[in-house]
């Protein structure tokens, strides 16, 4: 990943107003798997055959149209990120793996199958580990480090546009708090899996990743 273009991209966020994102836009990205409408919504006139997501249970026992519960948008829905994880053999904490698996249900079927095939059939990390090539190991470690740096940069954006505004505006927007738009707590946003990078990942030469 080239540093200069990435820095220029991240600098664009300096011109954006965190309050506008958190208060005005974010409520529409948060989905309804949590908060005030966690019981789901009824999609009147939309056939079940085109709907995905989990069905919400009806506790009243009344016969009512099926409600659907959808998670909000999340960076974890990125096909690229999950593909890189699968290709490089990155392992996350169990709850994060479960969260990513749930997000794959929202992907295009072919994209989901591609990621699952990578996880099942590609064993790049094992191949690199067994290789005697120092150059190959350095290249692999460089790829993992770039992915880690990308997630760290994402955390900075999360802090600026979600964590910090939540301290100021949560009382005005009940139900959002410092959750990710996918409904995850702070440590389950992108840096939760970055944390698992730090505590689980080791370079293929056996030394802990810095």
N, C-alpha and C positions, 0 to 999 in steps of 0.2 A: 504494500500500500504506500503510495507516494505521499510523503509528509506535507509538502507545500500545498497541493490541491486540497488535501484534507483540512489543513489549517484554514485555508481560504473558505472552505465550506462551513467550518465551525464558526468562523468569524461572522457569518451571516446571522447567527443567532443573537449576536450582540445588539442587532438593530430591532429585535422583536420584543414585544411587551409581554412578560410572563403573566401579568394579570389578565390580559386579553385572552391568552390561551387557556388559563386555568378557569376563569370565571365564565367566559363567553363560549369558547369552543369545546372545551374538554367535557362538559356534561353530555354533549351529543356523541362523544367517542367512547363513553364509559360502559355502554351496554346495559344489560339488566340481569346480571347474575349476582348482583349485590346492591346494597342501598335500598331506597324506598320502593323500587319496582322489581325486587328480587323474586317475586312470585310469578314473573313473566307477563307477556302481553299476548292478546288474541289478535291474530292476523285475519281479519274478516275478509272473505272473498278470495283468499289465497289458498289454493289446494295443498293438501298435506304432501303431495308428491314432490313439490318444489321446495319444501321447507326442510331445514336441517336444525341442528341444535337440540338441546335437551327439552323434553316435555316436563312442564311443571305439574306437580301433583296437586289435586284438588282435595283439600282437607274437609270441605263442607259436605261432601257426598252428593252434591247437586250435579245434575247433568248440564255441563256448560261446554262451550267450545274449548278445544285444547289450547293451552297457553304455551308459549315458547320462551325459553330462557337462553339468552345469548350473551357471551362474554364480549367485552369491549375490545377495541383495537389494541394490539400490543406489538412491540418490536419482535417478540418471539414468534409472530406469525410470518416473519420474513423467511421465504424459502431459501434465500442465500445463506442466512445465518445457520439455520438448522442443517443445511447441506454441508457447510464447512465443518460443523460439529461432527456430523456423521462420517465425513471423509477422513478427518484427522483423528477420529477415535476419541473425541472429547467426551468425558463422562461427568455428569452433574449429580448433585444431591438427588435423592429419590423423589422428593416433592417437586423439584424443578423438572425432572424428567417427566413426571406425571402431568405437570402443567404444559410442557411442550407437546406431549402426546395429545392433550385436549385441544391445543391450538391447531394441530395438524388436521383435525376434523373439519376445520373451517377453510382448509386449502382446497384448491382444485385437485380432483382425484389423481390426475397424472403427476402432479407435484408431490402429493403425499406418498404415492407409490415410489417415486424416485428417491425420496429421502429414506423411506423404509428399506428399499433395495440397497442403498449405500450402507446403511447400518448393518444389514444382514450379510452382504456379500463382499464388501470392501474391508480389507484388514491392513490398511496402510501403516498404522502405528506398529503392529506386530512385525511387518516386513522391515520397517526402518530400525526397529529395536534389534532385530537379528542381523542386520547388515553390518559389515565391517567398515563401511564407508563413512568417514568423519564428515565429508562434504554433504552427504545425504542427510545425516543426522542434524547438521547445522541448518540445512535448508528446511527440514521439517520443523525444528525448533523456532526458526525465524517465522514460519507461517503461523504457528501457535501464538507466538508473541505478538504478531500483528493483530490477530483476532482478539487477544486480551487487551491490547491498547485500544482497539475499536470499542470494546465494551466499556472500558474506563472512560473514554470520551462520551459515550452514551450516558454514563452515570452523571457526568457533569451537566448534561442537558436535563436529565431527570431532576437533579437537585435544583436547577434554576427554574424550571417550568412547572414542577409538581411539588417537591418537598418544601422549598422555601415559601411559595405562595400559599401552601396549605396551612402554614403557621399564621398567616394573616387573614385568609378568607374562608377558612373551613366553617366558621360560625355562620357565615352568610350562605354557604352552599352545603347544606347538611347532606351527609352521605358520601361525599367525595373523599374527604380527609386526604391522607398522603398515600392513597392507593394508586397503583398503575391503572391505566384505562382498561386493562384486561381484568381488573378486580383483584390484583395481587398487592400484598403489602410491600413496603419499601424493599425489604431484603429479597423479595421474590420478583422484583422487576429485573432488568438486565443485570444489575450488579449482584443479584443473588447467584446467578450462574457464574459471574465473574469470581465471586467468593469461592465457588467450588473449583474454579480454575486454580486459585491460589492454594487451596488446601488439599486438592486431590492430584492435580497435574504435576508430573515430574518429567524433566527432560529425558529423552531416551538414552542419554549416557548415564542416567542414574542420579544425577544431582538435582536437588529441589529447584523448582522454578523461582526466580527472585520475585 
